[in-house]
């Protein structure tokens, strides 16, 4: 990595931390703000959360093409300004229509930030440094969300509308500050689609869908996000309260345990993960999460004391955090290595779209199951986790050595007297 790439990467990481910090201020309190503080009711609050998902699903297919054609930085700056306008408008909105429109702007901006930042990380990293770069991104995102939520919780007052307006104003300020920081980033010029005249937007999507390994990774990604992130604040929390008798304070402790595990384990597992096949790392995550669901089953369906049930439930979230720490240096670099030259933005956006679909469907399916059908809920998601292991091992058969185990591929090239650049190309 050159000095210029290192300087750009540091600014990108600052950007990730600032955006997560801003989101942490408002996301945990959005439902309360709309339903109670603004007095618009639970239906409108539910619609606001749905609008976030719908806005992401609408803009992400276009975001990938824009990143490929214009580069990630202009797209990121536009997304940040859109999100800032949405956040500030949401803090001032008093009617249902204004709240929904503001949420759409904020949700669209947030959604586009993810693939744009991911593509900038790809452009500013090499195969050797990419896993560590994405691990740092995930670490800073969780740290920013946690610190933002903690500070926001001390500032917010449900009896004062102005306290929420302040929260959204701070979030908007974080996005605008990020515009200033990111405008100074100078990334290496990556190839764009216009450099290849025969490549059309429809053609690039057709090329992506023709990449069997990428399609399998998207299916695997959907199951990953559906069975984990899509359950955190819906099905699993409902199951904990209804089946295991978990208090709201213990639920908060479980979420904190998840974040703490990620922060503590992220770099401890990085060296282990970097030297192993990515497909087998993902398969191991499926097994860890299967154990997590089994522990959750004991918490709600076992016959131990309440203290044991609470400890088991908190352990479930911690085990999920361990799996997340293993995935962060694995999934995103694999998406980047599967992308042909110049199409990293398209592939990042496609994977982000899959993630949003899983996060939209996951709570809708898991919420009712977790609240009422306790045993079927645990069995179903334990099987989903084992399915992750199976899908990951199948994916491994389609990956080249350079895609599945870059470290080993580099070692083999060097032992033959070549250079890392002679390894199998990413679009093989």
C-alpha positions as CSV (number, residue, x, y, z in Angstrom):
1,X,0.0,0.0,0.0
2,X,1.4,3.4,-1.0
3,X,1.5,6.4,1.4
4,X,-1.3,8.1,-0.6
5,X,-3.5,5.0,-0.3
6,X,-2.7,4.8,3.4
7,X,-3.8,8.4,3.9
8,X,-7.0,7.8,2.0
9,X,-7.7,4.7,4.0
10,X,-7.4,6.6,7.3
11,X,-9.9,9.2,6.1
12,X,-12.3,6.4,5.0
13,X,-12.1,4.8,8.4
14,X,-12.8,8.2,10.1
15,X,-15.8,8.4,7.8
16,X,-17.1,5.0,8.8
17,X,-16.7,5.9,12.5
18,X,-18.5,9.3,12.0
19,X,-21.4,7.9,10.0
20,X,-21.9,5.1,12.6
21,X,-21.7,7.5,15.5
22,X,-24.4,9.7,13.9
23,X,-26.7,6.8,13.3
24,X,-26.2,5.5,16.8
25,X,-27.7,8.8,18.1
26,X,-31.1,8.2,16.5
27,X,-31.7,4.6,15.3
28,X,-32.5,3.1,18.8
29,X,-35.0,5.9,19.5
30,X,-36.7,6.3,16.1
31,X,-39.8,4.3,17.0
32,X,-40.3,6.1,20.3
33,X,-39.8,9.5,18.6
34,X,-42.4,8.9,15.9
35,X,-45.0,7.0,17.9
36,X,-44.9,8.8,21.2
37,X,-43.0,12.1,21.1
38,X,-44.6,13.2,17.8
39,X,-47.8,11.4,18.7
40,X,-48.2,9.8,15.3
41,X,-48.9,6.3,16.7
42,X,-47.4,2.9,16.3
43,X,-48.7,2.3,12.7
44,X,-46.8,5.4,11.4
45,X,-43.7,4.4,13.4
46,X,-43.9,0.9,11.8
47,X,-44.3,2.5,8.4
48,X,-41.2,4.6,9.0
49,X,-39.1,1.5,9.7
50,X,-40.5,-0.1,6.6
51,X,-39.7,3.0,4.5
52,X,-36.1,2.7,5.4
53,X,-36.0,-0.8,3.9
54,X,-38.0,0.2,0.8
55,X,-35.9,3.2,0.1
56,X,-32.8,1.1,0.3
57,X,-34.3,-1.5,-2.1
58,X,-35.2,1.2,-4.6
59,X,-31.9,3.0,-4.7
60,X,-29.3,0.3,-4.4
61,X,-29.7,-1.2,-8.0
62,X,-29.0,2.3,-9.4
63,X,-26.3,3.1,-6.8
64,X,-24.1,0.3,-8.1
65,X,-24.2,1.5,-11.7
66,X,-23.5,5.1,-10.6
67,X,-20.5,4.0,-8.5
68,X,-19.1,2.1,-11.5
69,X,-19.6,5.0,-13.9
70,X,-18.8,8.0,-11.7
71,X,-16.6,6.5,-9.0
72,X,-17.5,5.9,-5.4
73,X,-16.6,9.4,-4.0
74,X,-19.1,11.5,-5.9
75,X,-21.9,9.0,-5.1
76,X,-20.9,8.9,-1.4
77,X,-20.9,12.7,-1.2
78,X,-24.4,12.8,-2.8
79,X,-25.6,10.1,-0.4
80,X,-24.2,12.0,2.7
81,X,-26.0,15.3,1.7
82,X,-29.2,13.4,1.1
83,X,-28.9,11.6,4.5
84,X,-28.2,14.9,6.2
85,X,-31.2,16.6,4.7
86,X,-33.4,13.6,5.7
87,X,-32.0,13.5,9.3
88,X,-32.6,17.2,9.8
89,X,-36.1,17.1,8.3
90,X,-37.0,14.1,10.4
91,X,-36.1,16.1,13.5
92,X,-38.3,18.9,12.5
93,X,-41.2,16.9,10.9
94,X,-44.5,16.9,12.8
95,X,-46.9,15.3,10.3
96,X,-47.0,11.7,9.1
97,X,-46.3,12.7,5.5
98,X,-43.3,14.8,6.4
99,X,-41.9,12.0,8.7
100,X,-42.2,9.4,6.0
101,X,-40.6,11.6,3.3
102,X,-37.7,12.5,5.6
103,X,-37.3,8.8,6.5
104,X,-37.1,7.9,2.8
105,X,-34.3,10.5,2.2
106,X,-32.4,9.3,5.3
107,X,-32.9,5.6,4.4
108,X,-31.8,6.1,0.8
109,X,-28.7,8.0,1.8
110,X,-27.7,5.5,4.4
111,X,-28.1,2.6,2.0
112,X,-25.9,4.1,-0.7
113,X,-23.2,5.0,1.8
114,X,-22.4,1.3,2.4
115,X,-21.4,0.1,-1.1
116,X,-19.7,3.5,-1.8
117,X,-17.5,3.2,1.3
118,X,-16.8,-0.5,0.6
119,X,-15.8,0.3,-3.0
120,X,-13.4,3.1,-1.7
121,X,-11.8,0.5,0.6
122,X,-11.4,-1.8,-2.3
123,X,-9.8,0.9,-4.4
124,X,-7.4,1.9,-1.5
125,X,-6.3,-1.6,-0.5
126,X,-4.5,-4.5,-2.0
127,X,-5.3,-8.2,-1.7
128,X,-2.8,-8.4,1.2
129,X,-4.4,-5.5,3.2
130,X,-8.1,-5.9,2.3
131,X,-9.2,-8.2,5.1
132,X,-7.6,-6.0,7.8
133,X,-9.2,-2.9,6.2
134,X,-12.7,-4.4,6.3
135,X,-12.1,-5.7,9.8
136,X,-11.2,-2.2,10.9
137,X,-14.3,-0.8,9.1
138,X,-16.6,-3.3,11.0
139,X,-14.8,-2.5,14.3
140,X,-15.3,1.2,13.9
141,X,-18.9,0.9,12.8
142,X,-19.8,-1.1,16.0
143,X,-17.8,1.2,18.2
144,X,-19.4,4.3,16.6
145,X,-22.9,2.9,17.0
146,X,-22.3,1.9,20.6
147,X,-20.8,5.2,21.6
148,X,-23.5,7.2,19.7
149,X,-26.3,5.2,21.2
150,X,-24.8,5.6,24.7
151,X,-24.5,9.4,24.4
152,X,-27.8,9.7,22.7
153,X,-29.5,7.9,25.5
154,X,-28.3,10.5,28.0
155,X,-29.4,13.4,25.8
156,X,-32.9,12.2,24.9
157,X,-35.9,13.0,26.9
158,X,-39.3,11.6,25.8
159,X,-41.1,14.6,27.3
160,X,-39.1,17.0,25.2
161,X,-39.5,17.3,21.5
162,X,-36.5,19.6,21.3
163,X,-34.2,16.9,22.7
164,X,-35.0,14.7,19.7
165,X,-34.6,17.6,17.3
166,X,-31.1,18.0,18.8
167,X,-30.3,14.3,18.2
168,X,-31.3,14.5,14.6
169,X,-29.4,17.8,14.2
170,X,-26.3,16.1,15.6
171,X,-26.8,13.2,13.1
172,X,-27.1,15.6,10.2
173,X,-24.0,17.5,11.4
174,X,-22.0,14.2,11.5
175,X,-23.0,13.5,7.9
176,X,-22.0,17.0,6.8
177,X,-18.7,16.8,8.7
178,X,-18.2,13.5,6.8
179,X,-18.7,15.4,3.5
180,X,-15.8,17.7,4.4
181,X,-13.6,14.8,5.5
182,X,-14.3,12.6,2.5
183,X,-14.0,15.5,0.0
184,X,-10.3,15.5,0.7
185,X,-9.8,11.8,-0.1
186,X,-7.8,11.1,-3.2
187,X,-8.3,7.5,-4.2
188,X,-6.4,5.7,-7.0
189,X,-8.3,5.8,-10.2
190,X,-10.1,2.5,-10.7
191,X,-11.2,1.4,-14.2
192,X,-14.7,2.6,-15.0
193,X,-17.3,1.0,-17.3
194,X,-17.1,3.8,-19.8
195,X,-13.4,2.7,-20.4
196,X,-14.9,-0.4,-22.0
197,X,-17.4,0.9,-24.6
198,X,-19.1,-2.4,-25.1
199,X,-20.2,-2.7,-21.5
200,X,-23.8,-1.6,-20.8
201,X,-25.7,-1.4,-17.5
202,X,-27.8,-4.3,-18.5
203,X,-24.7,-6.2,-19.6
204,X,-23.0,-5.7,-16.3
205,X,-26.0,-7.1,-14.4
206,X,-26.1,-10.0,-16.8
207,X,-22.4,-10.6,-16.2
208,X,-23.0,-10.5,-12.4
209,X,-25.8,-13.0,-12.6
210,X,-23.7,-15.2,-14.9
211,X,-21.0,-15.4,-12.2
212,X,-22.1,-18.5,-10.4
213,X,-19.8,-18.0,-7.5
214,X,-21.2,-14.5,-6.9
215,X,-24.8,-15.8,-7.2
216,X,-24.0,-18.5,-4.6
217,X,-22.4,-15.9,-2.3
218,X,-25.5,-13.7,-2.6
219,X,-27.8,-16.7,-1.6
220,X,-25.4,-17.4,1.3
221,X,-25.4,-13.8,2.3
222,X,-29.2,-13.7,2.4
223,X,-29.3,-16.6,4.7
224,X,-26.5,-15.1,6.9
225,X,-28.3,-11.8,7.3
226,X,-31.7,-13.3,7.6
227,X,-30.7,-15.8,10.4
228,X,-28.6,-13.3,12.4
229,X,-29.0,-9.6,11.9
230,X,-32.7,-10.0,10.9
231,X,-33.5,-11.5,14.3
232,X,-31.6,-9.4,16.7
233,X,-34.2,-6.8,17.5
234,X,-37.3,-8.7,16.4
235,X,-37.6,-12.5,16.7
236,X,-34.8,-13.2,19.1
237,X,-35.7,-10.4,21.4
238,X,-39.4,-11.4,21.3
239,X,-38.4,-15.0,22.0
240,X,-36.2,-13.9,24.9
241,X,-39.0,-11.8,26.5
242,X,-41.9,-14.3,25.9
243,X,-40.2,-17.7,26.3
244,X,-37.2,-17.0,28.6
245,X,-38.7,-14.1,30.7
246,X,-35.8,-11.8,29.9
247,X,-36.2,-8.3,31.3
248,X,-35.7,-5.2,29.1
249,X,-32.5,-4.4,31.0
250,X,-31.1,-7.9,30.4
251,X,-32.0,-7.5,26.7
252,X,-29.9,-4.4,26.7
253,X,-27.1,-6.2,28.4
254,X,-27.3,-9.0,25.7
255,X,-27.0,-6.4,22.9
256,X,-24.0,-4.8,24.7
257,X,-22.4,-8.3,25.1
258,X,-22.7,-8.7,21.3
259,X,-21.0,-5.3,20.7
260,X,-18.3,-6.0,23.3
261,X,-17.5,-9.4,21.8
262,X,-17.0,-7.8,18.4
263,X,-14.8,-5.1,19.8
264,X,-12.7,-7.5,21.8
265,X,-12.5,-10.4,19.3
266,X,-12.2,-8.6,16.0
267,X,-8.4,-8.3,15.8
268,X,-7.9,-11.4,17.9
269,X,-9.5,-13.6,15.2
270,X,-8.2,-11.6,12.3
271,X,-4.8,-13.4,11.9
272,X,-6.5,-16.8,12.3
273,X,-9.1,-15.9,9.7
274,X,-6.7,-14.4,7.2
275,X,-4.7,-17.7,6.8
276,X,-7.7,-20.0,6.3
277,X,-10.0,-20.6,3.4
278,X,-12.8,-18.0,3.5
279,X,-15.4,-20.7,2.6
280,X,-14.4,-22.7,5.7
281,X,-14.4,-19.6,7.9
282,X,-18.0,-18.9,6.9
283,X,-18.9,-22.6,7.4
284,X,-17.4,-22.4,10.9
285,X,-19.6,-19.3,11.6
286,X,-22.6,-21.4,10.7
287,X,-21.6,-23.9,13.3
288,X,-21.0,-21.3,16.0
289,X,-24.4,-19.7,15.3
290,X,-26.0,-23.2,15.5
291,X,-24.5,-23.5,19.0
292,X,-25.9,-20.0,19.7
293,X,-29.4,-21.0,18.8
294,X,-29.1,-24.2,20.9
295,X,-28.1,-22.0,23.9
296,X,-31.0,-19.7,23.2
297,X,-33.2,-22.8,23.1
298,X,-32.0,-23.7,26.6
299,X,-32.7,-20.2,27.8
300,X,-36.4,-20.3,26.8
301,X,-37.2,-24.0,26.7
302,X,-35.0,-25.4,29.4
303,X,-35.9,-25.8,33.1
304,X,-33.1,-23.9,34.7
305,X,-33.4,-20.9,37.0
306,X,-34.1,-17.4,35.7
307,X,-30.5,-16.5,36.3
308,X,-29.3,-19.4,34.1
309,X,-31.8,-18.5,31.4
310,X,-30.6,-14.9,31.4
311,X,-26.9,-15.9,31.3
312,X,-27.7,-18.3,28.4
313,X,-29.5,-15.6,26.5
314,X,-26.7,-13.1,26.9
315,X,-24.3,-15.8,25.8
316,X,-26.3,-16.3,22.6
317,X,-25.7,-12.7,21.6
318,X,-22.0,-13.0,22.5
319,X,-21.7,-16.1,20.3
320,X,-23.4,-14.2,17.4
321,X,-20.8,-11.4,17.9
322,X,-17.9,-13.9,17.6
323,X,-19.3,-15.1,14.3
324,X,-19.7,-11.5,13.1
325,X,-16.1,-10.8,13.9
326,X,-15.1,-13.7,11.8
327,X,-17.3,-12.6,8.9
328,X,-16.2,-9.0,8.6
329,X,-12.7,-9.7,7.2
330,X,-14.1,-12.5,5.0
331,X,-17.4,-11.6,3.2
332,X,-16.6,-8.1,1.9
333,X,-13.1,-8.9,0.6
334,X,-14.6,-12.0,-1.1
335,X,-17.2,-9.8,-2.9
336,X,-14.3,-7.6,-4.0
337,X,-12.2,-10.5,-5.3
338,X,-15.2,-11.9,-7.2
339,X,-15.8,-8.6,-9.0
340,X,-14.2,-8.2,-12.5
341,X,-12.0,-5.1,-12.9
342,X,-14.1,-1.9,-12.7
343,X,-17.3,-3.5,-11.4
344,X,-16.5,-3.6,-7.6
345,X,-19.2,-0.9,-7.1
346,X,-21.8,-3.0,-8.9
347,X,-21.0,-6.1,-6.9
348,X,-20.9,-4.3,-3.6
349,X,-24.3,-2.7,-4.3
350,X,-25.7,-6.1,-5.3
351,X,-24.5,-7.7,-2.0
352,X,-25.9,-4.7,-0.1
353,X,-29.2,-5.2,-1.8
354,X,-29.3,-8.8,-0.7
355,X,-28.5,-7.7,2.8
356,X,-31.4,-5.2,2.8
357,X,-33.8,-7.9,1.5
358,X,-32.8,-10.2,4.3
359,X,-33.1,-7.4,6.9
360,X,-36.6,-6.5,5.6
361,X,-37.9,-10.1,5.5
362,X,-36.1,-11.4,8.7
363,X,-38.1,-9.4,11.3
364,X,-41.4,-10.0,9.4
365,X,-40.9,-13.8,9.6
366,X,-38.9,-14.1,12.9
367,X,-41.0,-11.6,15.0
368,X,-44.3,-13.6,15.1
369,X,-42.4,-17.0,15.3
370,X,-40.2,-15.9,18.2
371,X,-43.1,-14.4,20.1
372,X,-45.5,-17.3,19.9
373,X,-44.0,-20.5,18.4
374,X,-41.0,-20.8,20.6
375,X,-39.7,-24.4,19.8
376,X,-40.3,-24.2,16.0
377,X,-38.5,-20.8,16.0
378,X,-35.4,-22.2,17.6
379,X,-35.4,-25.4,15.5
380,X,-35.9,-23.4,12.3
381,X,-33.1,-21.0,12.8
382,X,-30.7,-23.7,14.1
383,X,-31.3,-25.4,10.8
384,X,-30.7,-22.1,8.9
385,X,-27.4,-21.9,10.7
386,X,-26.4,-25.4,9.6
387,X,-27.6,-24.5,6.2
388,X,-25.0,-21.6,6.2
389,X,-22.3,-24.3,6.8
390,X,-23.5,-26.4,3.8
391,X,-23.8,-23.4,1.5
392,X,-20.4,-22.1,2.4
393,X,-18.7,-25.5,1.7
394,X,-20.5,-25.6,-1.7
395,X,-19.4,-22.1,-2.5
396,X,-15.8,-23.1,-1.7
397,X,-15.9,-25.6,-4.7
398,X,-16.5,-22.7,-7.1
399,X,-13.8,-20.4,-5.8
400,X,-10.2,-20.2,-7.1
401,X,-7.4,-20.5,-4.6
402,X,-6.8,-16.8,-4.9
403,X,-10.4,-16.0,-4.1
404,X,-10.8,-18.6,-1.3
405,X,-7.4,-18.4,0.3
406,X,-5.4,-15.4,-0.9
407,X,-2.6,-15.9,1.6
408,X,-1.9,-19.4,0.4
409,X,-2.1,-18.3,-3.3
410,X,0.5,-15.5,-2.7
411,X,2.7,-18.0,-0.9
412,X,2.5,-20.4,-3.8
413,X,3.3,-17.7,-6.3
414,X,6.3,-16.5,-4.3
415,X,7.6,-20.0,-3.9
416,X,7.6,-20.4,-7.7
417,X,9.6,-17.2,-8.1
418,X,6.8,-15.0,-9.3
419,X,4.9,-12.1,-7.9
420,X,1.5,-11.8,-6.2
421,X,0.2,-10.0,-9.3
422,X,0.6,-13.3,-11.2
423,X,-2.0,-15.0,-9.0
424,X,-5.3,-16.0,-10.6
425,X,-7.4,-12.9,-11.5
426,X,-10.5,-12.0,-9.5
427,X,-12.8,-12.4,-12.4
428,X,-11.8,-16.0,-13.1
